[in-house]
Amino acid sequence: MSAPHGSMSPGITAMIRLDHSHVILAFHRYRAETPSWRKRAIVNSVCKALEIHARLEEEIFYPALARVEPDNEALKKSLPEHQQMREVIARLRGMGPENAAYDALFMELMRDTLHHVADEETVLLPAAERSLKDELRALGAEMTRRRLELLREHPMEIALNTAGTFPIATAVLTTVVVHALMRVLKSRRPVSSRRSR
């Protein structure tokens, strides 16, 4: 007997909240005195995360919510807010951290994003949890599949920017992965080579 479609996936609203937390954590890494290379990594990481998040919402979450709550005013505001964030992202990408306006523009993106997140977390996500409760896991599974497709488009860029944004966490994770790989490789050696030691 197979599990229902998406039953092992987290719900879409939980995934959206995790995205919000990730971006807010990255925002908090940014300081005026941060070295330029790290500012660029943080900004690039946040911008890519916001772009992917917006596409996922626009392709999966918003249409599902609009189907059951077509008159939701917060939902109607969401697409224009995404477009405004994309415009700020394009301006940020058109300049570097050495530009005097870079810090202020990133703070503008932060303010716009926090306002958008507040609307989603207080209005849209609770509405979805009421109206789409039987579909949340299936929508979460769909979002996961689509996220993986989008992440495959820029793996090295995402990895480098994540490492620059969260260097300690990246170092710890890398160490854990290397140790796990070493254990796997060690356990896969032929029995004869282990006996000859």
C-alpha positions as CSV (number, residue, x, y, z in Angstrom):
1,M,0.0,0.0,0.0
2,S,1.5,3.3,-1.1
3,A,1.4,6.6,0.8
4,P,-0.9,9.3,-0.5
5,H,0.7,11.8,-2.9
6,G,2.8,14.3,-0.9
7,S,2.1,12.7,2.5
8,M,5.8,12.7,3.5
9,S,6.4,16.3,2.5
10,P,6.0,19.2,4.9
11,G,3.1,21.4,4.1
12,I,3.6,24.4,1.8
13,T,2.9,26.9,4.5
14,A,5.7,25.4,6.7
15,M,8.1,25.6,3.7
16,I,7.2,29.2,3.1
17,R,7.8,30.0,6.8
18,L,11.2,28.3,6.5
19,D,12.1,30.4,3.5
20,H,11.2,33.5,5.4
21,S,13.4,32.5,8.3
22,H,16.3,31.8,6.0
23,V,16.2,35.2,4.3
24,I,15.7,37.1,7.6
25,L,18.8,35.2,9.1
26,A,20.8,36.3,6.0
27,F,19.6,39.9,6.3
28,H,20.9,40.0,9.9
29,R,24.4,39.0,8.7
30,Y,24.7,42.3,6.8
31,R,26.4,45.2,8.5
32,A,27.8,48.5,7.2
33,E,31.3,47.5,8.3
34,T,31.0,44.0,6.7
35,P,33.9,43.4,4.2
36,S,32.8,44.0,0.5
37,W,33.3,40.4,-0.6
38,R,30.9,39.2,2.2
39,K,28.4,42.0,1.6
40,R,28.2,40.8,-2.1
41,A,27.8,37.2,-1.0
42,I,25.0,38.1,1.4
43,V,23.2,40.3,-1.1
44,N,23.6,37.7,-3.9
45,S,22.3,34.9,-1.5
46,V,19.3,36.9,-0.4
47,C,18.5,38.0,-3.9
48,K,18.6,34.5,-5.3
49,A,16.6,33.1,-2.4
50,L,13.9,35.8,-2.8
51,E,13.7,35.2,-6.6
52,I,13.3,31.5,-6.1
53,H,10.8,32.0,-3.3
54,A,8.8,34.4,-5.4
55,R,8.6,32.1,-8.4
56,L,7.5,29.2,-6.2
57,E,4.8,31.3,-4.6
58,E,3.7,32.6,-8.0
59,E,3.7,29.2,-9.7
60,I,2.2,27.1,-6.9
61,F,1.0,28.8,-3.8
62,Y,-0.8,31.9,-5.1
63,P,-2.8,30.0,-7.8
64,A,-3.9,27.4,-5.2
65,L,-4.9,30.1,-2.7
66,A,-6.6,32.2,-5.4
67,R,-8.7,29.2,-6.4
68,V,-10.3,29.0,-2.9
69,E,-10.0,32.7,-1.9
70,P,-10.3,34.7,-5.1
71,D,-11.2,38.0,-3.2
72,N,-8.3,37.9,-0.7
73,E,-6.9,41.5,-0.7
74,A,-3.5,40.5,0.7
75,L,-3.1,38.0,-2.1
76,K,-3.9,40.7,-4.7
77,K,-1.1,42.9,-3.3
78,S,1.4,40.1,-3.3
79,L,2.3,40.0,-7.1
80,P,3.0,43.8,-7.3
81,E,5.1,43.5,-4.1
82,H,7.1,40.7,-5.7
83,Q,7.6,42.9,-8.8
84,Q,8.8,45.8,-6.6
85,M,11.3,43.5,-4.9
86,R,12.6,42.3,-8.3
87,E,13.2,45.9,-9.3
88,V,15.3,46.6,-6.2
89,I,17.2,43.3,-6.8
90,A,18.0,44.4,-10.4
91,R,19.3,47.8,-9.1
92,L,21.4,46.0,-6.5
93,R,22.9,43.7,-9.1
94,G,23.7,46.7,-11.2
95,M,26.0,48.1,-8.6
96,G,28.6,46.8,-6.2
97,P,29.3,47.2,-2.4
98,E,31.7,50.0,-3.1
99,N,28.8,52.1,-4.3
100,A,27.6,54.5,-1.5
101,A,23.9,53.6,-2.3
102,Y,24.4,49.9,-1.9
103,D,23.8,49.7,1.9
104,A,20.7,51.9,1.7
105,L,19.3,49.9,-1.3
106,F,19.8,46.6,0.5
107,M,18.0,48.1,3.6
108,E,15.2,49.1,1.3
109,L,15.0,45.5,0.1
110,M,15.0,44.3,3.7
111,R,12.1,46.6,4.7
112,D,10.0,45.7,1.6
113,T,10.6,42.0,2.3
114,L,9.8,42.2,6.0
115,H,6.6,44.0,5.2
116,H,5.7,41.3,2.6
117,V,6.6,38.5,5.1
118,A,4.4,40.1,7.8
119,D,1.4,40.1,5.4
120,E,2.0,36.5,4.4
121,E,2.5,35.2,7.9
122,T,-0.4,37.0,9.4
123,V,-2.9,36.8,6.6
124,L,-2.1,34.5,3.7
125,L,-0.6,31.5,5.5
126,P,-3.4,31.2,8.0
127,A,-5.9,31.6,5.2
128,A,-4.2,28.8,3.3
129,E,-4.1,26.6,6.4
130,R,-7.9,27.0,6.7
131,S,-8.9,26.8,3.1
132,L,-6.3,24.4,1.7
133,K,-5.8,22.2,4.7
134,D,-6.2,18.9,2.8
135,E,-3.8,20.0,0.0
136,L,-1.0,21.5,2.0
137,R,1.3,18.5,1.9
138,A,0.7,17.8,-1.8
139,L,1.4,21.5,-2.6
140,G,4.5,21.2,-0.4
141,A,5.7,18.2,-2.4
142,E,5.1,20.2,-5.6
143,M,7.0,23.1,-4.3
144,T,10.0,20.9,-3.3
145,R,10.2,19.4,-6.8
146,R,10.1,22.8,-8.4
147,R,12.6,24.3,-5.9
148,L,15.1,21.5,-6.9
149,E,14.6,22.3,-10.5
150,L,15.3,26.0,-9.9
151,L,18.3,25.3,-7.6
152,R,19.9,23.1,-10.3
153,E,20.1,26.1,-12.6
154,H,22.8,27.9,-10.5
155,P,24.4,25.3,-8.1
156,M,27.9,26.8,-7.8
157,E,26.6,30.4,-7.4
158,I,24.2,29.3,-4.7
159,A,26.9,27.3,-2.9
160,L,29.5,30.1,-2.9
161,N,27.1,32.8,-1.8
162,T,25.7,30.5,1.0
163,A,29.3,29.9,2.1
164,G,30.0,33.6,2.2
165,T,26.7,34.4,4.0
166,F,27.0,31.6,6.6
167,P,30.7,30.6,6.7
168,I,30.7,28.9,10.1
169,A,27.7,26.8,9.4
170,T,29.1,25.9,6.0
171,A,32.4,24.8,7.5
172,V,30.6,22.7,10.1
173,L,28.4,21.1,7.5
174,T,31.3,20.5,5.2
175,T,33.2,18.8,8.0
176,V,30.2,16.5,8.8
177,V,29.7,15.6,5.1
178,V,33.4,14.8,4.6
179,H,33.5,12.6,7.7
180,A,30.4,10.8,6.6
181,L,31.8,10.2,3.2
182,M,35.0,8.9,4.7
183,R,33.1,6.4,6.8
184,V,31.1,5.3,3.8
185,L,34.2,4.8,1.7
186,K,36.0,3.0,4.5
187,S,33.1,0.6,5.0
188,R,33.0,-0.1,1.2
189,R,36.6,-1.3,1.0
190,P,36.8,-5.0,0.0
191,V,37.0,-7.4,2.9
192,S,40.4,-8.8,1.7
193,S,42.1,-5.3,1.9
194,R,40.8,-4.9,5.4
195,R,42.1,-8.3,6.5
196,S,45.6,-7.6,5.1
197,R,46.1,-4.8,7.6
